[in-house]
Amino acid sequence: MAEPTRRRGRPRSASEASGTIQALDRALDILDLLAANPGLTLSEVAEEMGQSPSTVHRVLHTLAARRVAESDPATQTWHIGPATFRLGAAFMRRSGLGERARPFLRTLMEHTGETANLGIPEENSVLSLAQVETHESIRACFAPGTRLPLHASAMGKVLLTFGRPERLQQLIDTTGLARCTDKTLITRDALLEDMQRIRTRGFAFDDEERTRGMRCIAAPVLDHDGKLVAAISISGPTQRIGHEHVKTLGAVVVATAGDLTQALGG
């Protein structure tokens, strides 16, 4: 099966339909791009966004003036700036979910020996909200703030399975099912079959579908109304998370997700 063509150009934005401020929308798109792909040059940002270098230059320097973006003079590359940490910290304080989950993540890490993670839905991706790293020297980690694909991560497949029914079709229509590795599920039917397995056993399994050499196991976290609010997972190298261990580790992840659900009143 041919690999899906990578989509270029600025993503379709709400401003095109809702009358919001197009320049601001463009600036936030660029900020999202830098967060996901640090170290891009101005010309690379312009190419990815489908905008002229002069337009992108003005946006980047406006963001830099507010310290939400910054350039590295030595390499002429751009990154998100220190002001984004303040904004992210404000979100963390407002949600409180990350701090409430941390003791459960630590327990999960200690029981499994692998890095424990918490993620929440964020448009067509998973936003990594909190993490407790394993003590092992070889580890599989993605820092808080990282976005993960819904269709190619254990936490993402949990959100697809137990979240809004229309989320899968929305993902297909807006961003498509990009191939991350040769094991990525890139068709609707393949994902639907996997989602049925997830419902049956209660947890999702990412078998090197996002990154070769890494496996993840995730389960849903619910609120007091029984609605999905997050996913909790462990991630580790394939040599430690063997297929023979998945069922046992999955039971531990499900139990920990259930404990956090109860702590949230679910």
Residue, then its C-alpha position, 0 to 999 in steps of 0.5 A: m500500500a502506498e504511503p500517504t502523501r505528506r500534506r503541506g501548506r497551512p492547516r485549514s483554520a477556524s478563521e476561514a469559517s468563523g470570522t476570527i483574526q487570520a493573522l493571529d490564527r497564522a501566528l498560532d499555527i506557526l507556534d504549533l509548528l515550532a513546538a512540534n518541530p524545533g530548530l526550523t529555519l525561516s525558509e523551512v517554516a515558510e515552506e511548511m506553512g505555505q506562506s511567503p518568507s517575508t510574511v513568516h519573517r514578520v510573524l516570527h519577529t512579532l512572536a519573538a518580541r513577546r518571547v513566545a518564539e526565539s531564534d538561535p543566531a548561531t544556526q539561524t533556526w527558530h524555537i518556541g520561547p520561554a514565555t510559552f512555559r509560563l502559559g503552559a504552567a498556567f494551564m497546568r494550574r488550572s486543570g490540576l489533572g497533572e498534579r492529581a495524577r502524579p502519585f498514580l503515575r509514580t506508583l505505575m512506574e514503580h510497579t512496572g519499571e517503565t515510564a508512566n505517562l498521562g495524556i489528554p485529547e487536544e484537537n486531532s492529537v494527544l497532549s502529553l500532560a505529565q510523566v514519571e520516568t523509569h530509573e532504567s538507563i534505556r527508556a522510552c520518553f516523550a516530554p510533557g507538552t509533546r503531541l502524539p498522533l491519535h492513530a499511532s499511539a496507545m494513549g491516542k487509540v484509547l482516546l479514539t476508542f472511548g472518546r467522542p464517536e465522531r473523532l476517528q472520522q474527523l481525524i481522517d477528514t482533517t489530517g489523515l492517517a500518516r504512516c510513522t513506521d511500517k507497523t502504523l495502522i493507516t486505514r479506517d478498517a484496521l483502526l476499527e478492528d483494533m478499537q474493538r480489541i481495545r474495548t474487549r480487553g480494556f487497554a490499548f497496545d502500541d506495538e512500534e506503531r509510532t516509533r520503532g523499538m518502543r511499545c506502549i500500553a494505555a487505559p482510559v481515565l474517566d470523570h465523575d460523569g463517566k466521560l473520558v478525560a485522559a489516558i494513562s500509559i506506560s512506555g518502554p523498549t521492546q526488549r523489556i515490553g515483550h508480547e508475553h508481558v503485555k497482558t500482565l502489564g495491561a492489567v496493571v495499567v488498567a488498575t491504575a487508570g481505575d484508581l485515578t478515575q476513582a480519585l477524580g470521582g468517577 
